[in-house]
Amino acid sequence: MKNRKLKTHIVLSFLFLFFCAARIEAAELREITLGLVSPNWSTQLPIAVAQQAGFFKEEGVQVHSVTIASGGTLMVAILTSGHADLVISGVAAIMRAIARGAPVVVISGVQTKIDYALIGAKGLARVGDLRGKKVGVTSIGSFSEFAVMESLRRSGLIKDKDYTLLAAGGTVLRIGALKAGKVDAIPLSSSERVAVEAEGFPVLQEVGAVLSEIPSSVLVAAKKFAAKEPETVVRFIRALSKSMRLIKSDKEKAIQLAIAAKLKGNADTQRKALDYYADDLNVEIEKESIVALLKALEIKGDPNDFFDRSYLVRAAANR
């Protein structure tokens, strides 16, 4: 009887210590609110994989993400108001906001090349066929507007002179406008283009190939948060980097983790799309890319005011 009581006491003591340790571990996880500007898999996948593979937990952070399908201007407002600690967003609106004095800063890359193809109406074959035509983008001031205008400019087409630019709305609305003949071309991301290409709509231009030096999306922090929680920022970047390495090395595992995370979208379509953008997922971003972006946006200023590389350096040193 005494032995049984002793064993029971030992087991209960062990369970008590186990649950205490679990509570302490949970308490030590630093909570982060992350804003995501796009529901696309190219934006969502690295976060979903980091969650499902346990990379965030390994780094001592607990990430709550929220997707707000809007432009970078709203993302900046969310950051500066304290409703999010970090955001992943397209770069154009972020850079313009910083130039206007927004207290936010780019701290790492996410996607090093623009994940857009310019898809044309059936019957078109090349970019030059857009002369006198209408091109639909998400909205005026959006990243898609910048990417389309700049890539077409480099291809010799000038807005209002050679073509008309229209705000056509989100992905579903843009595709609907293209199919209905309301616009003659639209930009689509990798995951969006697969089905549309299969229906016979031609790729007029790979935007990322034309704007090869300009990143697509970046990780942005409120300066106040980054200064207060520098180690938390570094841990998040490390977890994100681990996720991207897994995606590149084992695409099928990444797809299965995304399914487990209940990301929306057809898995077979996403497998094909992943071949387009997987190699462009990278936390590393060079100062030269920021310089090129500022030049393209015609923004003057010191690149160091827009991009703080110190968090990347610390994350790389502690891998």
C-alpha positions, 0 to 999 in steps of 0.5 A: 500500500505504501509503495502504491501511494509512493508511486502515485505521489511520484506520478502526480509530482511528475505531472505537476512539474510537466504542466508547470513547465508547459505553462512556463514555456507558453508564458515565455512565447512572445506573442506577435500580431502579423498583418498579411496584405494578400490571401495569395499562397506566395504570401501565406505559405511561408507563415503557414509552414513556419506555424505547422512545422513548429519553427515559430515555437522553436524561436520562442514566438507565437504568431497571430496573423490576420489577412487584410486584402488591401494596399500597403497604406492600410498596412502602415496604418495598422502598424503605426496604430499598434494593431500589428507588430509586423506586416508582410506587404508589397513594397511600393506603398510602404516606400511612399509611406516612409518617404512621407514620414511614417515611423516604419522600416523594412527589416527583411525580404520575403519575395525577392522578385515580383510575382506577377505575369501580365495576362492578356485577352485571347487574340493578343500575343505580345506586349506591343498588342496593348497599344490603344487597349485597357489594362486592369490593376487592383487599384490606383496606388496599389503595388500591381499598378506600380509593377504594371506601369513600370514594366510596360514603361520599360517595354516602351508603353506609356500610360495614357499615351499608349494604353489606359489603366483602370482600377478593376478590383481584386483577383476575382473582379480582375479575371471577370473583367478580362473574360468579359472584355472590359479590360485587355490585360491584367496582372496575376500572381503565380497561383492565380495565373495557372487556371487562367492560362489553362483556359487559353489566355496568353502571358504577355509579359513576366513582370518579375523578369522585366523588373528583376532587381525589384523585390515583390514583398517585404517584412515591415516593422513599426520602428517603435516595436522593433526598437523595443523588441529587437530579439523578437524581430530577430527570432521571427526572421529566423523562423521565417528563413527556416520555413523558406528553406523547407519550402525550397527543399521539400515542396510536397511537404510544404504543400501538405503543411499548407493543407494542414493549415487550411490555406484556401486554394486547390492543392494541385494548382498550388503545386504548379504555382510553387514552381514559379515562385519558390526560389524567390522566397528569401529573407535576404534583401540587399541595399542595392534592391532598395536603391533600385526600388526608390529610383523606380518610384522616383523617391529621394532619400537615404536608403538607410531610412527605408531599410534596417539590415541589422536584424537580418545580420543578427538573425544570420549570425544566430542560425 
